[in-house]
Amino acid sequence: MAAAKLRTTVLQGLGGALPSRAVTNDDLAKTLDTTDEWITSRTGISTRHKVEPGTSTSDLAVAAGRRALENAGLDSVDMVIVATSTPDYRCPATAPDVAARLGLGTIPAFDLAAVCSGFVYGLAQADALIKSHAAEHVLLIGADTFTTLVNPTDRANAVIFGDGAGAVVLGAARDGGAGRFGPFTLGSDGTGVDLIRVEAGGSRQPVIDTADPTAWFTMQGRAVFAAAVAAMADSCRTALNTAGWEADDVDHLVAHQANRRIMTMVAASIGVPSERAVIHLDRVGNTSAASIPLALAAHAGQIRPGERVLLTAFGGGATWGAGTLTWPALEAPVIDLI
Ligand code: COA
């Protein structure tokens, strides 16, 4: 008797959304003590997109989610997860509103907060829900508007972050094939809580006074740089081992788009040629939980079905994770400008 085939999770749809307002390095240099040369050489970023007042994380999430559903050819799913650290409200979560606006009915919908690792955490969560038969299809959206958290006069951080949303539809399959996700590896280290943080606005310090520096996003740039390289490289090695892949098997390394130098160093550390590292942050900056799905959507045309993709992220918490994906045959995904 043939062995029963294992249930696997496959990528069935992809989409994205960016605010229509693009902000170049030269635009920033008009009001900040910075230059295009400094930003490009230190980060690899040329442009980012910024929401106008009145546009929120959910608006980007809805647009990206709609595109991912269209791309998958579906008008219903069993669950919606929104990975975000910039929800529309401190309470309630963003996902139920997104699900309702997408016409998905009364399905379970919840937010997941792991900052820039949120999308990889979300993939691992969705994969577990699908494998446990809790869902056949999950819409996972990474959406963030970090320009609403960063003090616009803070040159160190204002140059790095952009707003956006990226979405995937994940479905159940038997043994998969192209589109199949491999096992995920996740980690956290809460002793690094102050590496990346907004102190005010939570239960510890509920009052937000924008004249107080604790109201704004802070980051220990150099420490984050070193921790991000180490954690992403380590989790990539674990993900490769569990998938049974060698570094040379990786056709595309899609790392969280934090800094071009970070991605190059991760590639070098794990032995993946640097030209296989997908670079998207030059056009959008660091979009936090949206960065991996947006990079996948933007580069989908350059990835052939059956090619091997390694995903990895690092973010506030500190949190990190990695996983593997064998690329599916997809229609060309759309990234909306809203
Ligand atoms: N323009 C010009 N100068 C700037 C600047 C800007 N936008 N931002 C900072 N500087 C200055 C600093 O004030 C400092 O000046 P000083 O030497 O006179 O004090 C100098 O540049 C070096 O600052 P430093 O913070 O040490 O620079 P760096 O080489 O570490 O680069 C980051 C700063 C933020 C780009 C870098 O640390 C980084 O990318 N870290 C990781 C951030 C990240 O990816 N976070 C997301 C992970 S989820």
Boltz pocket constraint, residues with backbone or C-beta under 6 A from the ligand:
constraints:
  - pocket:
      binder: B
      contacts: [[A, 33], [A, 34], [A, 35], [A, 38], [A, 39], [A, 42], [A, 43], [A, 116], [A, 155], [A, 156], [A, 157], [A, 159], [A, 219], [A, 220], [A, 221], [A, 222], [A, 224], [A, 225], [A, 228], [A, 258], [A, 259], [A, 262], [A, 286], [A, 314], [A, 315], [A, 316]]
      max_distance: 6.0
